[in-house]
Amino acid sequence: MVLKFEDGSVAEIVAADTTLGGVHNYLEAYLSNARIRANINPNDACVAYAPEPHIFGDEYITEKIETKGGYTFPSPEEHWNQGYPQEMEDFITSIAEGREPSSGFLLARDTTIVLYAAYVAAEEGRRVELAPYLR
């Protein structure tokens, strides 16, 4: 998905669970004065190489990989790196403090609108203007 913002900046969002080699999710933003790339999964903070799959034996590397041979991206503290404890903490704290979670309803709504627009754009081969639908 390619998003163009009002200020002219562009974001390319790629997510796939069925790619050869396993999950590959990243976010890349090209701004007028900067570029940002976030490797969401696999997160490449740790990279391992084994010429044969059996070298790591029964050791868990990360979810959804087809082989332990070649380059892999072990995920130390996988749940923390994926943000699960932080998500739960924010949710519980928001209930205790009587506030919206950081990822509340409006973000969920806007995310759904953007994703649906991407499907419409792909099916109809056209750009979809989102300004009328987003907050």
Secondary structure, DSSP 8 states (H G I E B T S, - for coil): -EEE-TTS-EEEEE--SSSTTS--EEEEEE-SS-EEEEEEES-TTS-EEESSGGGGTT----TT-S-SSEEE---TTHHHHHTHHHHHHHHHHHHHHT---TT-HHHHHHHHHHHHHHHHHHHHTS----TTT--
